[in-house]
Amino acid sequence: MKPTLIRTALSLCLAGFCLNSAHALPEPAMQAAVGQFVAATKGKSEATDPAIEQFQAMLKAEPGHPLLMSYLGAATTLKARDAWAPWKKMSHAEDGLAQIDKALGLLAPSHDEALYQGTAVSLQTRFVAANTFLGLPDMFNRGPRGRQLLEEIQASPLFAKAPAGFQGAVLMRAAREAEQAKQGERARTLFQQVVSRQLPQAAEAQAALKGGQ
């Protein structure tokens, strides 16, 4: 599993999670699970199983919750990174991707209204999926879908209503992806959006613009 999975997964996570919906998740449990997930993305492999177990436990209480399922899938793909046997790597990756695909398939109009840290659950679920897809090796052929999901998030009327931190995270991820694809002009446009909107990632975007000169 490529190290890029570790780096891109980091942009999934924002501090101070809060869910505001008719079926609110228990915030302490969610914070604990996301904390383990963040640790796992940073290379702490012993945090992966606890994250998976905690997301699974919450899913039992909230079956079919797409955001929980997408995080569970993302955490499961991290087991592919850490497995030694090639067949285990493939098995964990396929299991994680299946969970994420199911999460995306569960999205309904109600998830546009349910909020997670002030952001629609539908957007958050897509962002978790996009980051995971884009962090996987090319052999999984998930890059095009990951880029499509980023486009869908930005095109959604809900995106402008999302908190500045989420908007910046999406735009920065899209800009970095454009850089990797050698789409310099598009990358600069996205970085400039972060700067002009004075989003929390403005300093990072400004540095990227200067570095690209």
Secondary structure as UniProt FT lines:
FT   HELIX           4..10
FT   TURN            11..12
FT   STRAND          19..20
FT   TURN            22..23
FT   HELIX           27..41
FT   TURN            42..43
FT   HELIX           45..47
FT   HELIX           48..61
FT   TURN            63..64
FT   HELIX           66..82
FT   HELIX           86..106
FT   HELIX           110..113
FT   STRAND          115..116
FT   TURN            117..118
FT   STRAND          119..120
FT   HELIX           121..135
FT   HELIX           138..140
FT   HELIX           143..155
FT   TURN            157..158
FT   HELIX           159..161
FT   HELIX           164..180
FT   TURN            181..182
FT   HELIX           184..196
FT   TURN            197..198
FT   TURN            200..201
FT   HELIX           202..211
//
